[in-house]
Amino acid sequence: MVFKIPLSFPVLNGNESLYAQQALNSGHIAAFGQFINRFENKLSKRLKTHEAVALNSGTSALHLGMVLLGVGPDDEVICQSFTFCASANPIVYLGANPIFVDSEKDTWNICPELLEDTILSRMAKGKKPKAIVIVHLFGMPAKMKEIVELSVKYNIPVLEDAAEAIGSKYQGRYCGTFGRIGVFSFNGNKIITSGGGGALVSNDTSFIQHARHLSTQAREDLPFYHHLEIGYNYKMNNLSAAVGLAQLEQLDSCIKSRRLVNQRYRKLLKNFPGIEFQSESNDSLSNYWLTTILVDKEKTGFSNNQLKIALMNKGIESRFLWKPLHTQPVFNMTPYYGGNTAEKLFENGLCLPSSVDLTLQDQEMIVSVIQEELSKTFK
Ligand SMILES: *Cc1c(COP(=O)(O)O)cnc(C)c1O
């Protein structure tokens, strides 16, 4: 379905065409070319202190990250339950077992107390988790101070799924730079895009070198094809990097626009009973990739689903929040620690259109649909 107002649509009015044309003219559209290096350098400079490897998706970045952390058959990997399946699928690719943990109400991300309970419980069962996958959902930073403390205390590395959180900050530091390894996605509906793509960042140079090697089929530097390890075809191509570089140049203005969209929704919905937002703490700055609300049916008289349908009838796309992974049939044998926080968020939440070029008029129209639903209820 084509929506009049899509959930999140890229705006490509910077150097995208110019750079893509340059890549085409150079003939380098595959695994080599200047834009890959420029993209990686720009990304690592932007995040400060970190080196970056450009890859062909966020999912492959997560997979490689787990390989680098030594995740293998029968290992256990702790993962935030409230997330997209791509956070956990690579655990299964590697023959390891996910252990899901609930979220907390402030950030909607992994609950540090439950995380510690989970670590202790798994260790008591005789298995020390190999890694912890945390996510900054919709751009909102997780409670990294507490999480990093636990990572140090129990000596379990954090793999930071910052796929949705490029440019978000926690205590002045960029999301993706807290874990031993951080991961980003540049898929089509993320805050910036390279068509399809991802990146892996780390301060550990040996990780970066190993990631480069593994992402290009683990080819040894010899005149013939020679392999000491199983590799992957995971590198970003130069054409994607050309688009990605142009997008990266606009990251600041994209974040500014998404935050403006969020502010406007807050203002327009300020006096609505029963509508709540995902909110920043004093410690955090979200890129507000998507503006997300919780609908309290008792107060509004309509559910998130009813609102979604009302919006759809006006050509406006909205989307439910991620369905917690511990409730997914494919993961029904997976251990889970927590209560119903993530499930409640899923049951009541809705992502509103949040594109960079969303106008005030668009937003007023969206809010008028919410208003209509409300007046139906209380007529
Ligand atoms: C988008 C996303 C991914 C996967 O990224 P792709 O580039 O689509 O493979 C992983 N984790 C989260 C939380 C995401 O939102």
The ligand as an ORCA input file, in Angstrom:
! r2SCAN-3c Opt
* xyz 0 1
  C      16.828     -2.178     11.470
  C      17.304     -2.896     12.653
  C      18.250     -3.941     12.565
  C      18.687     -4.555     11.277
  O      19.259     -3.723     10.360
  P      19.205     -4.097      8.803
  O      20.118     -3.093      8.206
  O      17.798     -3.959      8.382
  O      19.715     -5.484      8.655
  C      18.717     -4.499     13.740
  N      18.274     -4.107     14.940
  C      17.348     -3.132     15.067
  C      16.924     -2.728     16.425
  C      16.820     -2.513     13.930
  O      15.881     -1.577     14.058
*
